Amino acid sequence: MYHTSTQRKYWTFPNEEEIAQHKGALHNQFFQKLKDDDSRHIRTKDLPSVEELDHLCTFYEFELMDLCRRFDPPMPATAAVYMKRFYLVCSVMDYHPCDIMLACVYLATKVDEYNISIDKFLTMVPENDKERAKSRTLGFELLVMEKLKFHLTIHCPYRPVEGLLINIMTVIPEIADKIDELRRHIDKFLSKILYCQAMLIYPPSQVGEIALFPSQIALAAIIEAGEKAGLDLFESVISAVLNNNS
């Protein structure tokens, strides 16, 4: 359950500002080490800014998403969250995102129970030097687990979405005709949030006095999908939530 999970205790933050502070502190520590090293004559203006390092990391997050879409079914959420968490405790200057990206995706295949060997995994990786990619992937896999404190279970909004859709169909049975269209829009919405910090801020479920409310992210996904499909689902979603907790 989310409310007793390591995700809630260690990896959920109140806002983006606190996440930015974590990253800024890591970068400052790394830069200070460089400045303290007398053997290196490095000028401050030659060092990348926090924003530039974030852009580099974001680029490889897009690469990660592209790689995860090659699986059937796609499996981006777990790997994306692993990478975001990793760079909350390690600087981009210490570990290149390309290496960490591969390790996060391969680790996610195991946690999400994809039965795939390292050699088969590498056939999906756009890397000419397969042996080098294999060495990097396996070499950084344990490091990623250690930096994540072996907190590998990720609570994603996909399950709350399915539960909420079932509840909505009990309120509006005729919506079943548009359920496939809704799911397409929901998948697009949930894919977009993996590019931002939502999975580090918003819980997949809120604990009520009696039972779990559906996910904040799931609620947003379904309401957004309804608008795309020409449906006003706000009142129906609220009714479904209340019925689920009555």
CORNORRA-V636835 format. One record per residue. PHI is phi in degrees with one decimal (999 if undefined). PSI is psi in whole degrees, -180 to 180 (none if undefined). OMEGA is omega in whole degrees, -180 to 180 (NA if undefined). Layout:
# CORNORRA-V636835
{{PHI,PSI,OMEGA} {PHI,PSI,OMEGA}}
This chain:
# CORNORRA-V636835
{{999,143,-175} {-62.0,-41,-172} {-68.5,-13,174} {-113.5,13,-172} {-87.3,161,173} {-68.4,-26,178} {-61.3,-45,180} {-70.9,-40,-174} {-75.7,-39,-171} {-114.2,-22,-168} {-125.8,18,176} {-117.0,127,-173} {-117.3,155,-175} {-70.7,-29,-177} {-164.7,173,-179} {-69.0,-28,-179} {-62.2,-41,180} {-68.4,-36,176} {-63.0,-44,179} {-62.8,-36,178} {-65.2,-40,177} {-59.2,-48,-178} {-65.9,-42,180} {-61.1,-40,179} {-64.3,-40,179} {-63.5,-45,-180} {-64.4,-41,180} {-63.8,-39,178} {-62.7,-43,180} {-65.3,-45,-179} {-64.1,-36,179} {-66.1,-38,177} {-62.1,-40,178} {-65.1,-42,-179} {-66.7,-33,-179} {-77.5,-14,-180} {-84.8,104,-176} {-66.6,-20,-178} {-75.5,-13,-179} {-112.9,125,179} {-99.2,85,-175} {-113.1,128,177} {-87.5,142,-178} {-56.8,-38,-177} {-69.0,-15,178} {-83.6,-12,-177} {-83.9,141,178} {-68.8,151,178} {-80.8,167,176} {-59.2,-40,-179} {-64.4,-40,179} {-65.6,-39,178} {-68.1,-36,176} {-64.1,-39,178} {-63.5,-40,178} {-62.6,-45,-180} {-64.4,-40,179} {-62.7,-39,178} {-56.6,-45,-179} {-76.5,-20,172} {-67.2,-38,175} {-64.9,-41,177} {-62.7,-40,178} {-60.3,-45,-180} {-62.9,-41,178} {-62.2,-41,179} {-65.4,-43,-178} {-66.0,-28,179} {-71.1,-13,179} {-78.2,-12,178} {-84.7,156,179} {-126.6,109,-2} {-76.5,164,179} {-59.6,151,-176} {-139.6,58,-173} {-80.1,-30,-167} {-62.5,-51,-176} {-61.1,-48,-179} {-64.1,-41,-179} {-63.0,-42,180} {-68.5,-39,176} {-56.3,-46,-177} {-66.7,-41,178} {-62.7,-43,180} {-65.2,-41,-178} {-56.6,-44,-177} {-85.1,13,166} {-92.8,-15,-180} {-120.3,-10,179} {-133.0,146,179} {-81.2,147,174} {-60.9,-28,-180} {-72.4,-22,179} {-85.1,-38,-176} {-135.2,123,-177} {-68.8,134,-178} {-59.0,-28,179} {-62.1,-43,179} {-68.2,-44,-178} {-68.1,-35,178} {-57.7,-49,-179} {-62.5,-43,-179} {-64.7,-40,-180} {-65.0,-42,-179} {-67.2,-44,-179} {-66.0,-39,176} {-62.9,-40,-180} {-64.2,-33,178} {-62.3,-33,180} {-76.0,-45,-178} {-66.2,-38,179} {-85.8,7,174} {63.0,43,168} {-88.0,123,-179} {-84.9,93,-176} {-143.5,134,179} {-81.4,164,179} {-63.1,-36,-180} {-68.0,-41,177} {-67.4,-38,178} {-58.7,-42,-176} {-69.7,-20,176} {-67.0,-20,179} {-91.9,-8,-176} {-93.0,126,179} {-76.2,69,-177} {-133.5,124,-178} {-69.7,-41,-179} {-89.1,89,-175} {-65.8,-36,-179} {-65.8,-40,178} {-65.3,-43,179} {-63.6,-38,179} {-63.7,-45,180} {-63.0,-42,-180} {-66.7,-43,-177} {-63.1,-51,-179} {-70.4,-34,-178} {-68.5,-33,-178} {-96.4,-8,-177} {-61.2,-49,-180} {-66.1,-38,178} {-59.2,-45,179} {-59.8,-46,180} {-60.4,-42,-180} {-64.8,-45,-179} {-67.5,-28,176} {-85.3,5,-180} {59.8,26,-179} {60.8,25,174} {-89.0,88,-169} {-103.5,-11,179} {-80.6,123,-180} {-111.8,124,176} {-90.5,108,-176} {-102.5,163,-177} {-80.7,-2,-174} {-64.6,-43,-180} {-66.6,-45,175} {-58.3,-35,178} {-60.1,-47,-178} {-63.3,-42,179} {-63.5,-40,-180} {-69.5,-37,177} {-61.4,-40,178} {-62.6,-43,179} {-64.9,-39,180} {-64.8,-39,-179} {-66.9,-23,175} {-75.1,-27,178} {-82.4,-41,180} {-126.7,86,-177} {-58.2,-32,-176} {-69.4,-11,180} {-70.0,-15,180} {-57.8,-28,-180} {-67.2,-23,-178} {-111.6,15,-174} {-65.3,-36,180} {-66.4,-40,178} {-65.3,-41,177} {-60.2,-44,-178} {-62.5,-37,179} {-62.0,-45,180} {-68.5,-37,178} {-63.0,-45,180} {-60.9,-40,178} {-64.7,-42,-180} {-63.4,-47,-178} {-66.8,-31,176} {-66.0,-39,-179} {-64.8,-39,-175} {-69.6,-18,178} {-71.0,-16,178} {-85.4,-12,180} {-112.5,-164,-175} {-98.5,13,-173} {-57.4,-39,-177} {-71.2,-12,176} {-99.1,-6,-175} {-117.2,-49,-174} {-94.7,133,178} {-73.4,148,176} {-71.0,-16,175} {-153.6,148,177} {-108.2,140,-178} {-87.4,121,176} {-93.7,-177,-179} {-69.1,-29,-176} {-113.3,-44,-175} {-146.3,177,-180} {-79.4,132,170} {-77.7,155,175} {-63.3,163,-176} {-60.5,143,172} {-59.3,-44,-180} {-66.8,-40,179} {-62.9,-42,178} {-58.5,-49,-179} {-62.0,-40,-178} {-62.8,-44,-177} {-71.5,-41,179} {-64.4,-42,178} {-62.7,-44,-180} {-63.7,-38,178} {-61.4,-41,178} {-63.3,-41,179} {-64.3,-33,-179} {-90.1,5,179} {78.1,27,-179} {-120.2,137,175} {-95.6,99,-173} {-101.7,4,-173} {-58.2,-52,-178} {-64.8,-37,180} {-66.8,-39,178} {-63.8,-45,179} {-62.2,-42,178} {-62.1,-41,180} {-64.7,-40,179} {-64.2,-46,-179} {-65.4,-40,178} {-64.8,-35,-179} {-70.0,-22,-176} {-113.9,14,179} {-96.4,none,NA}}
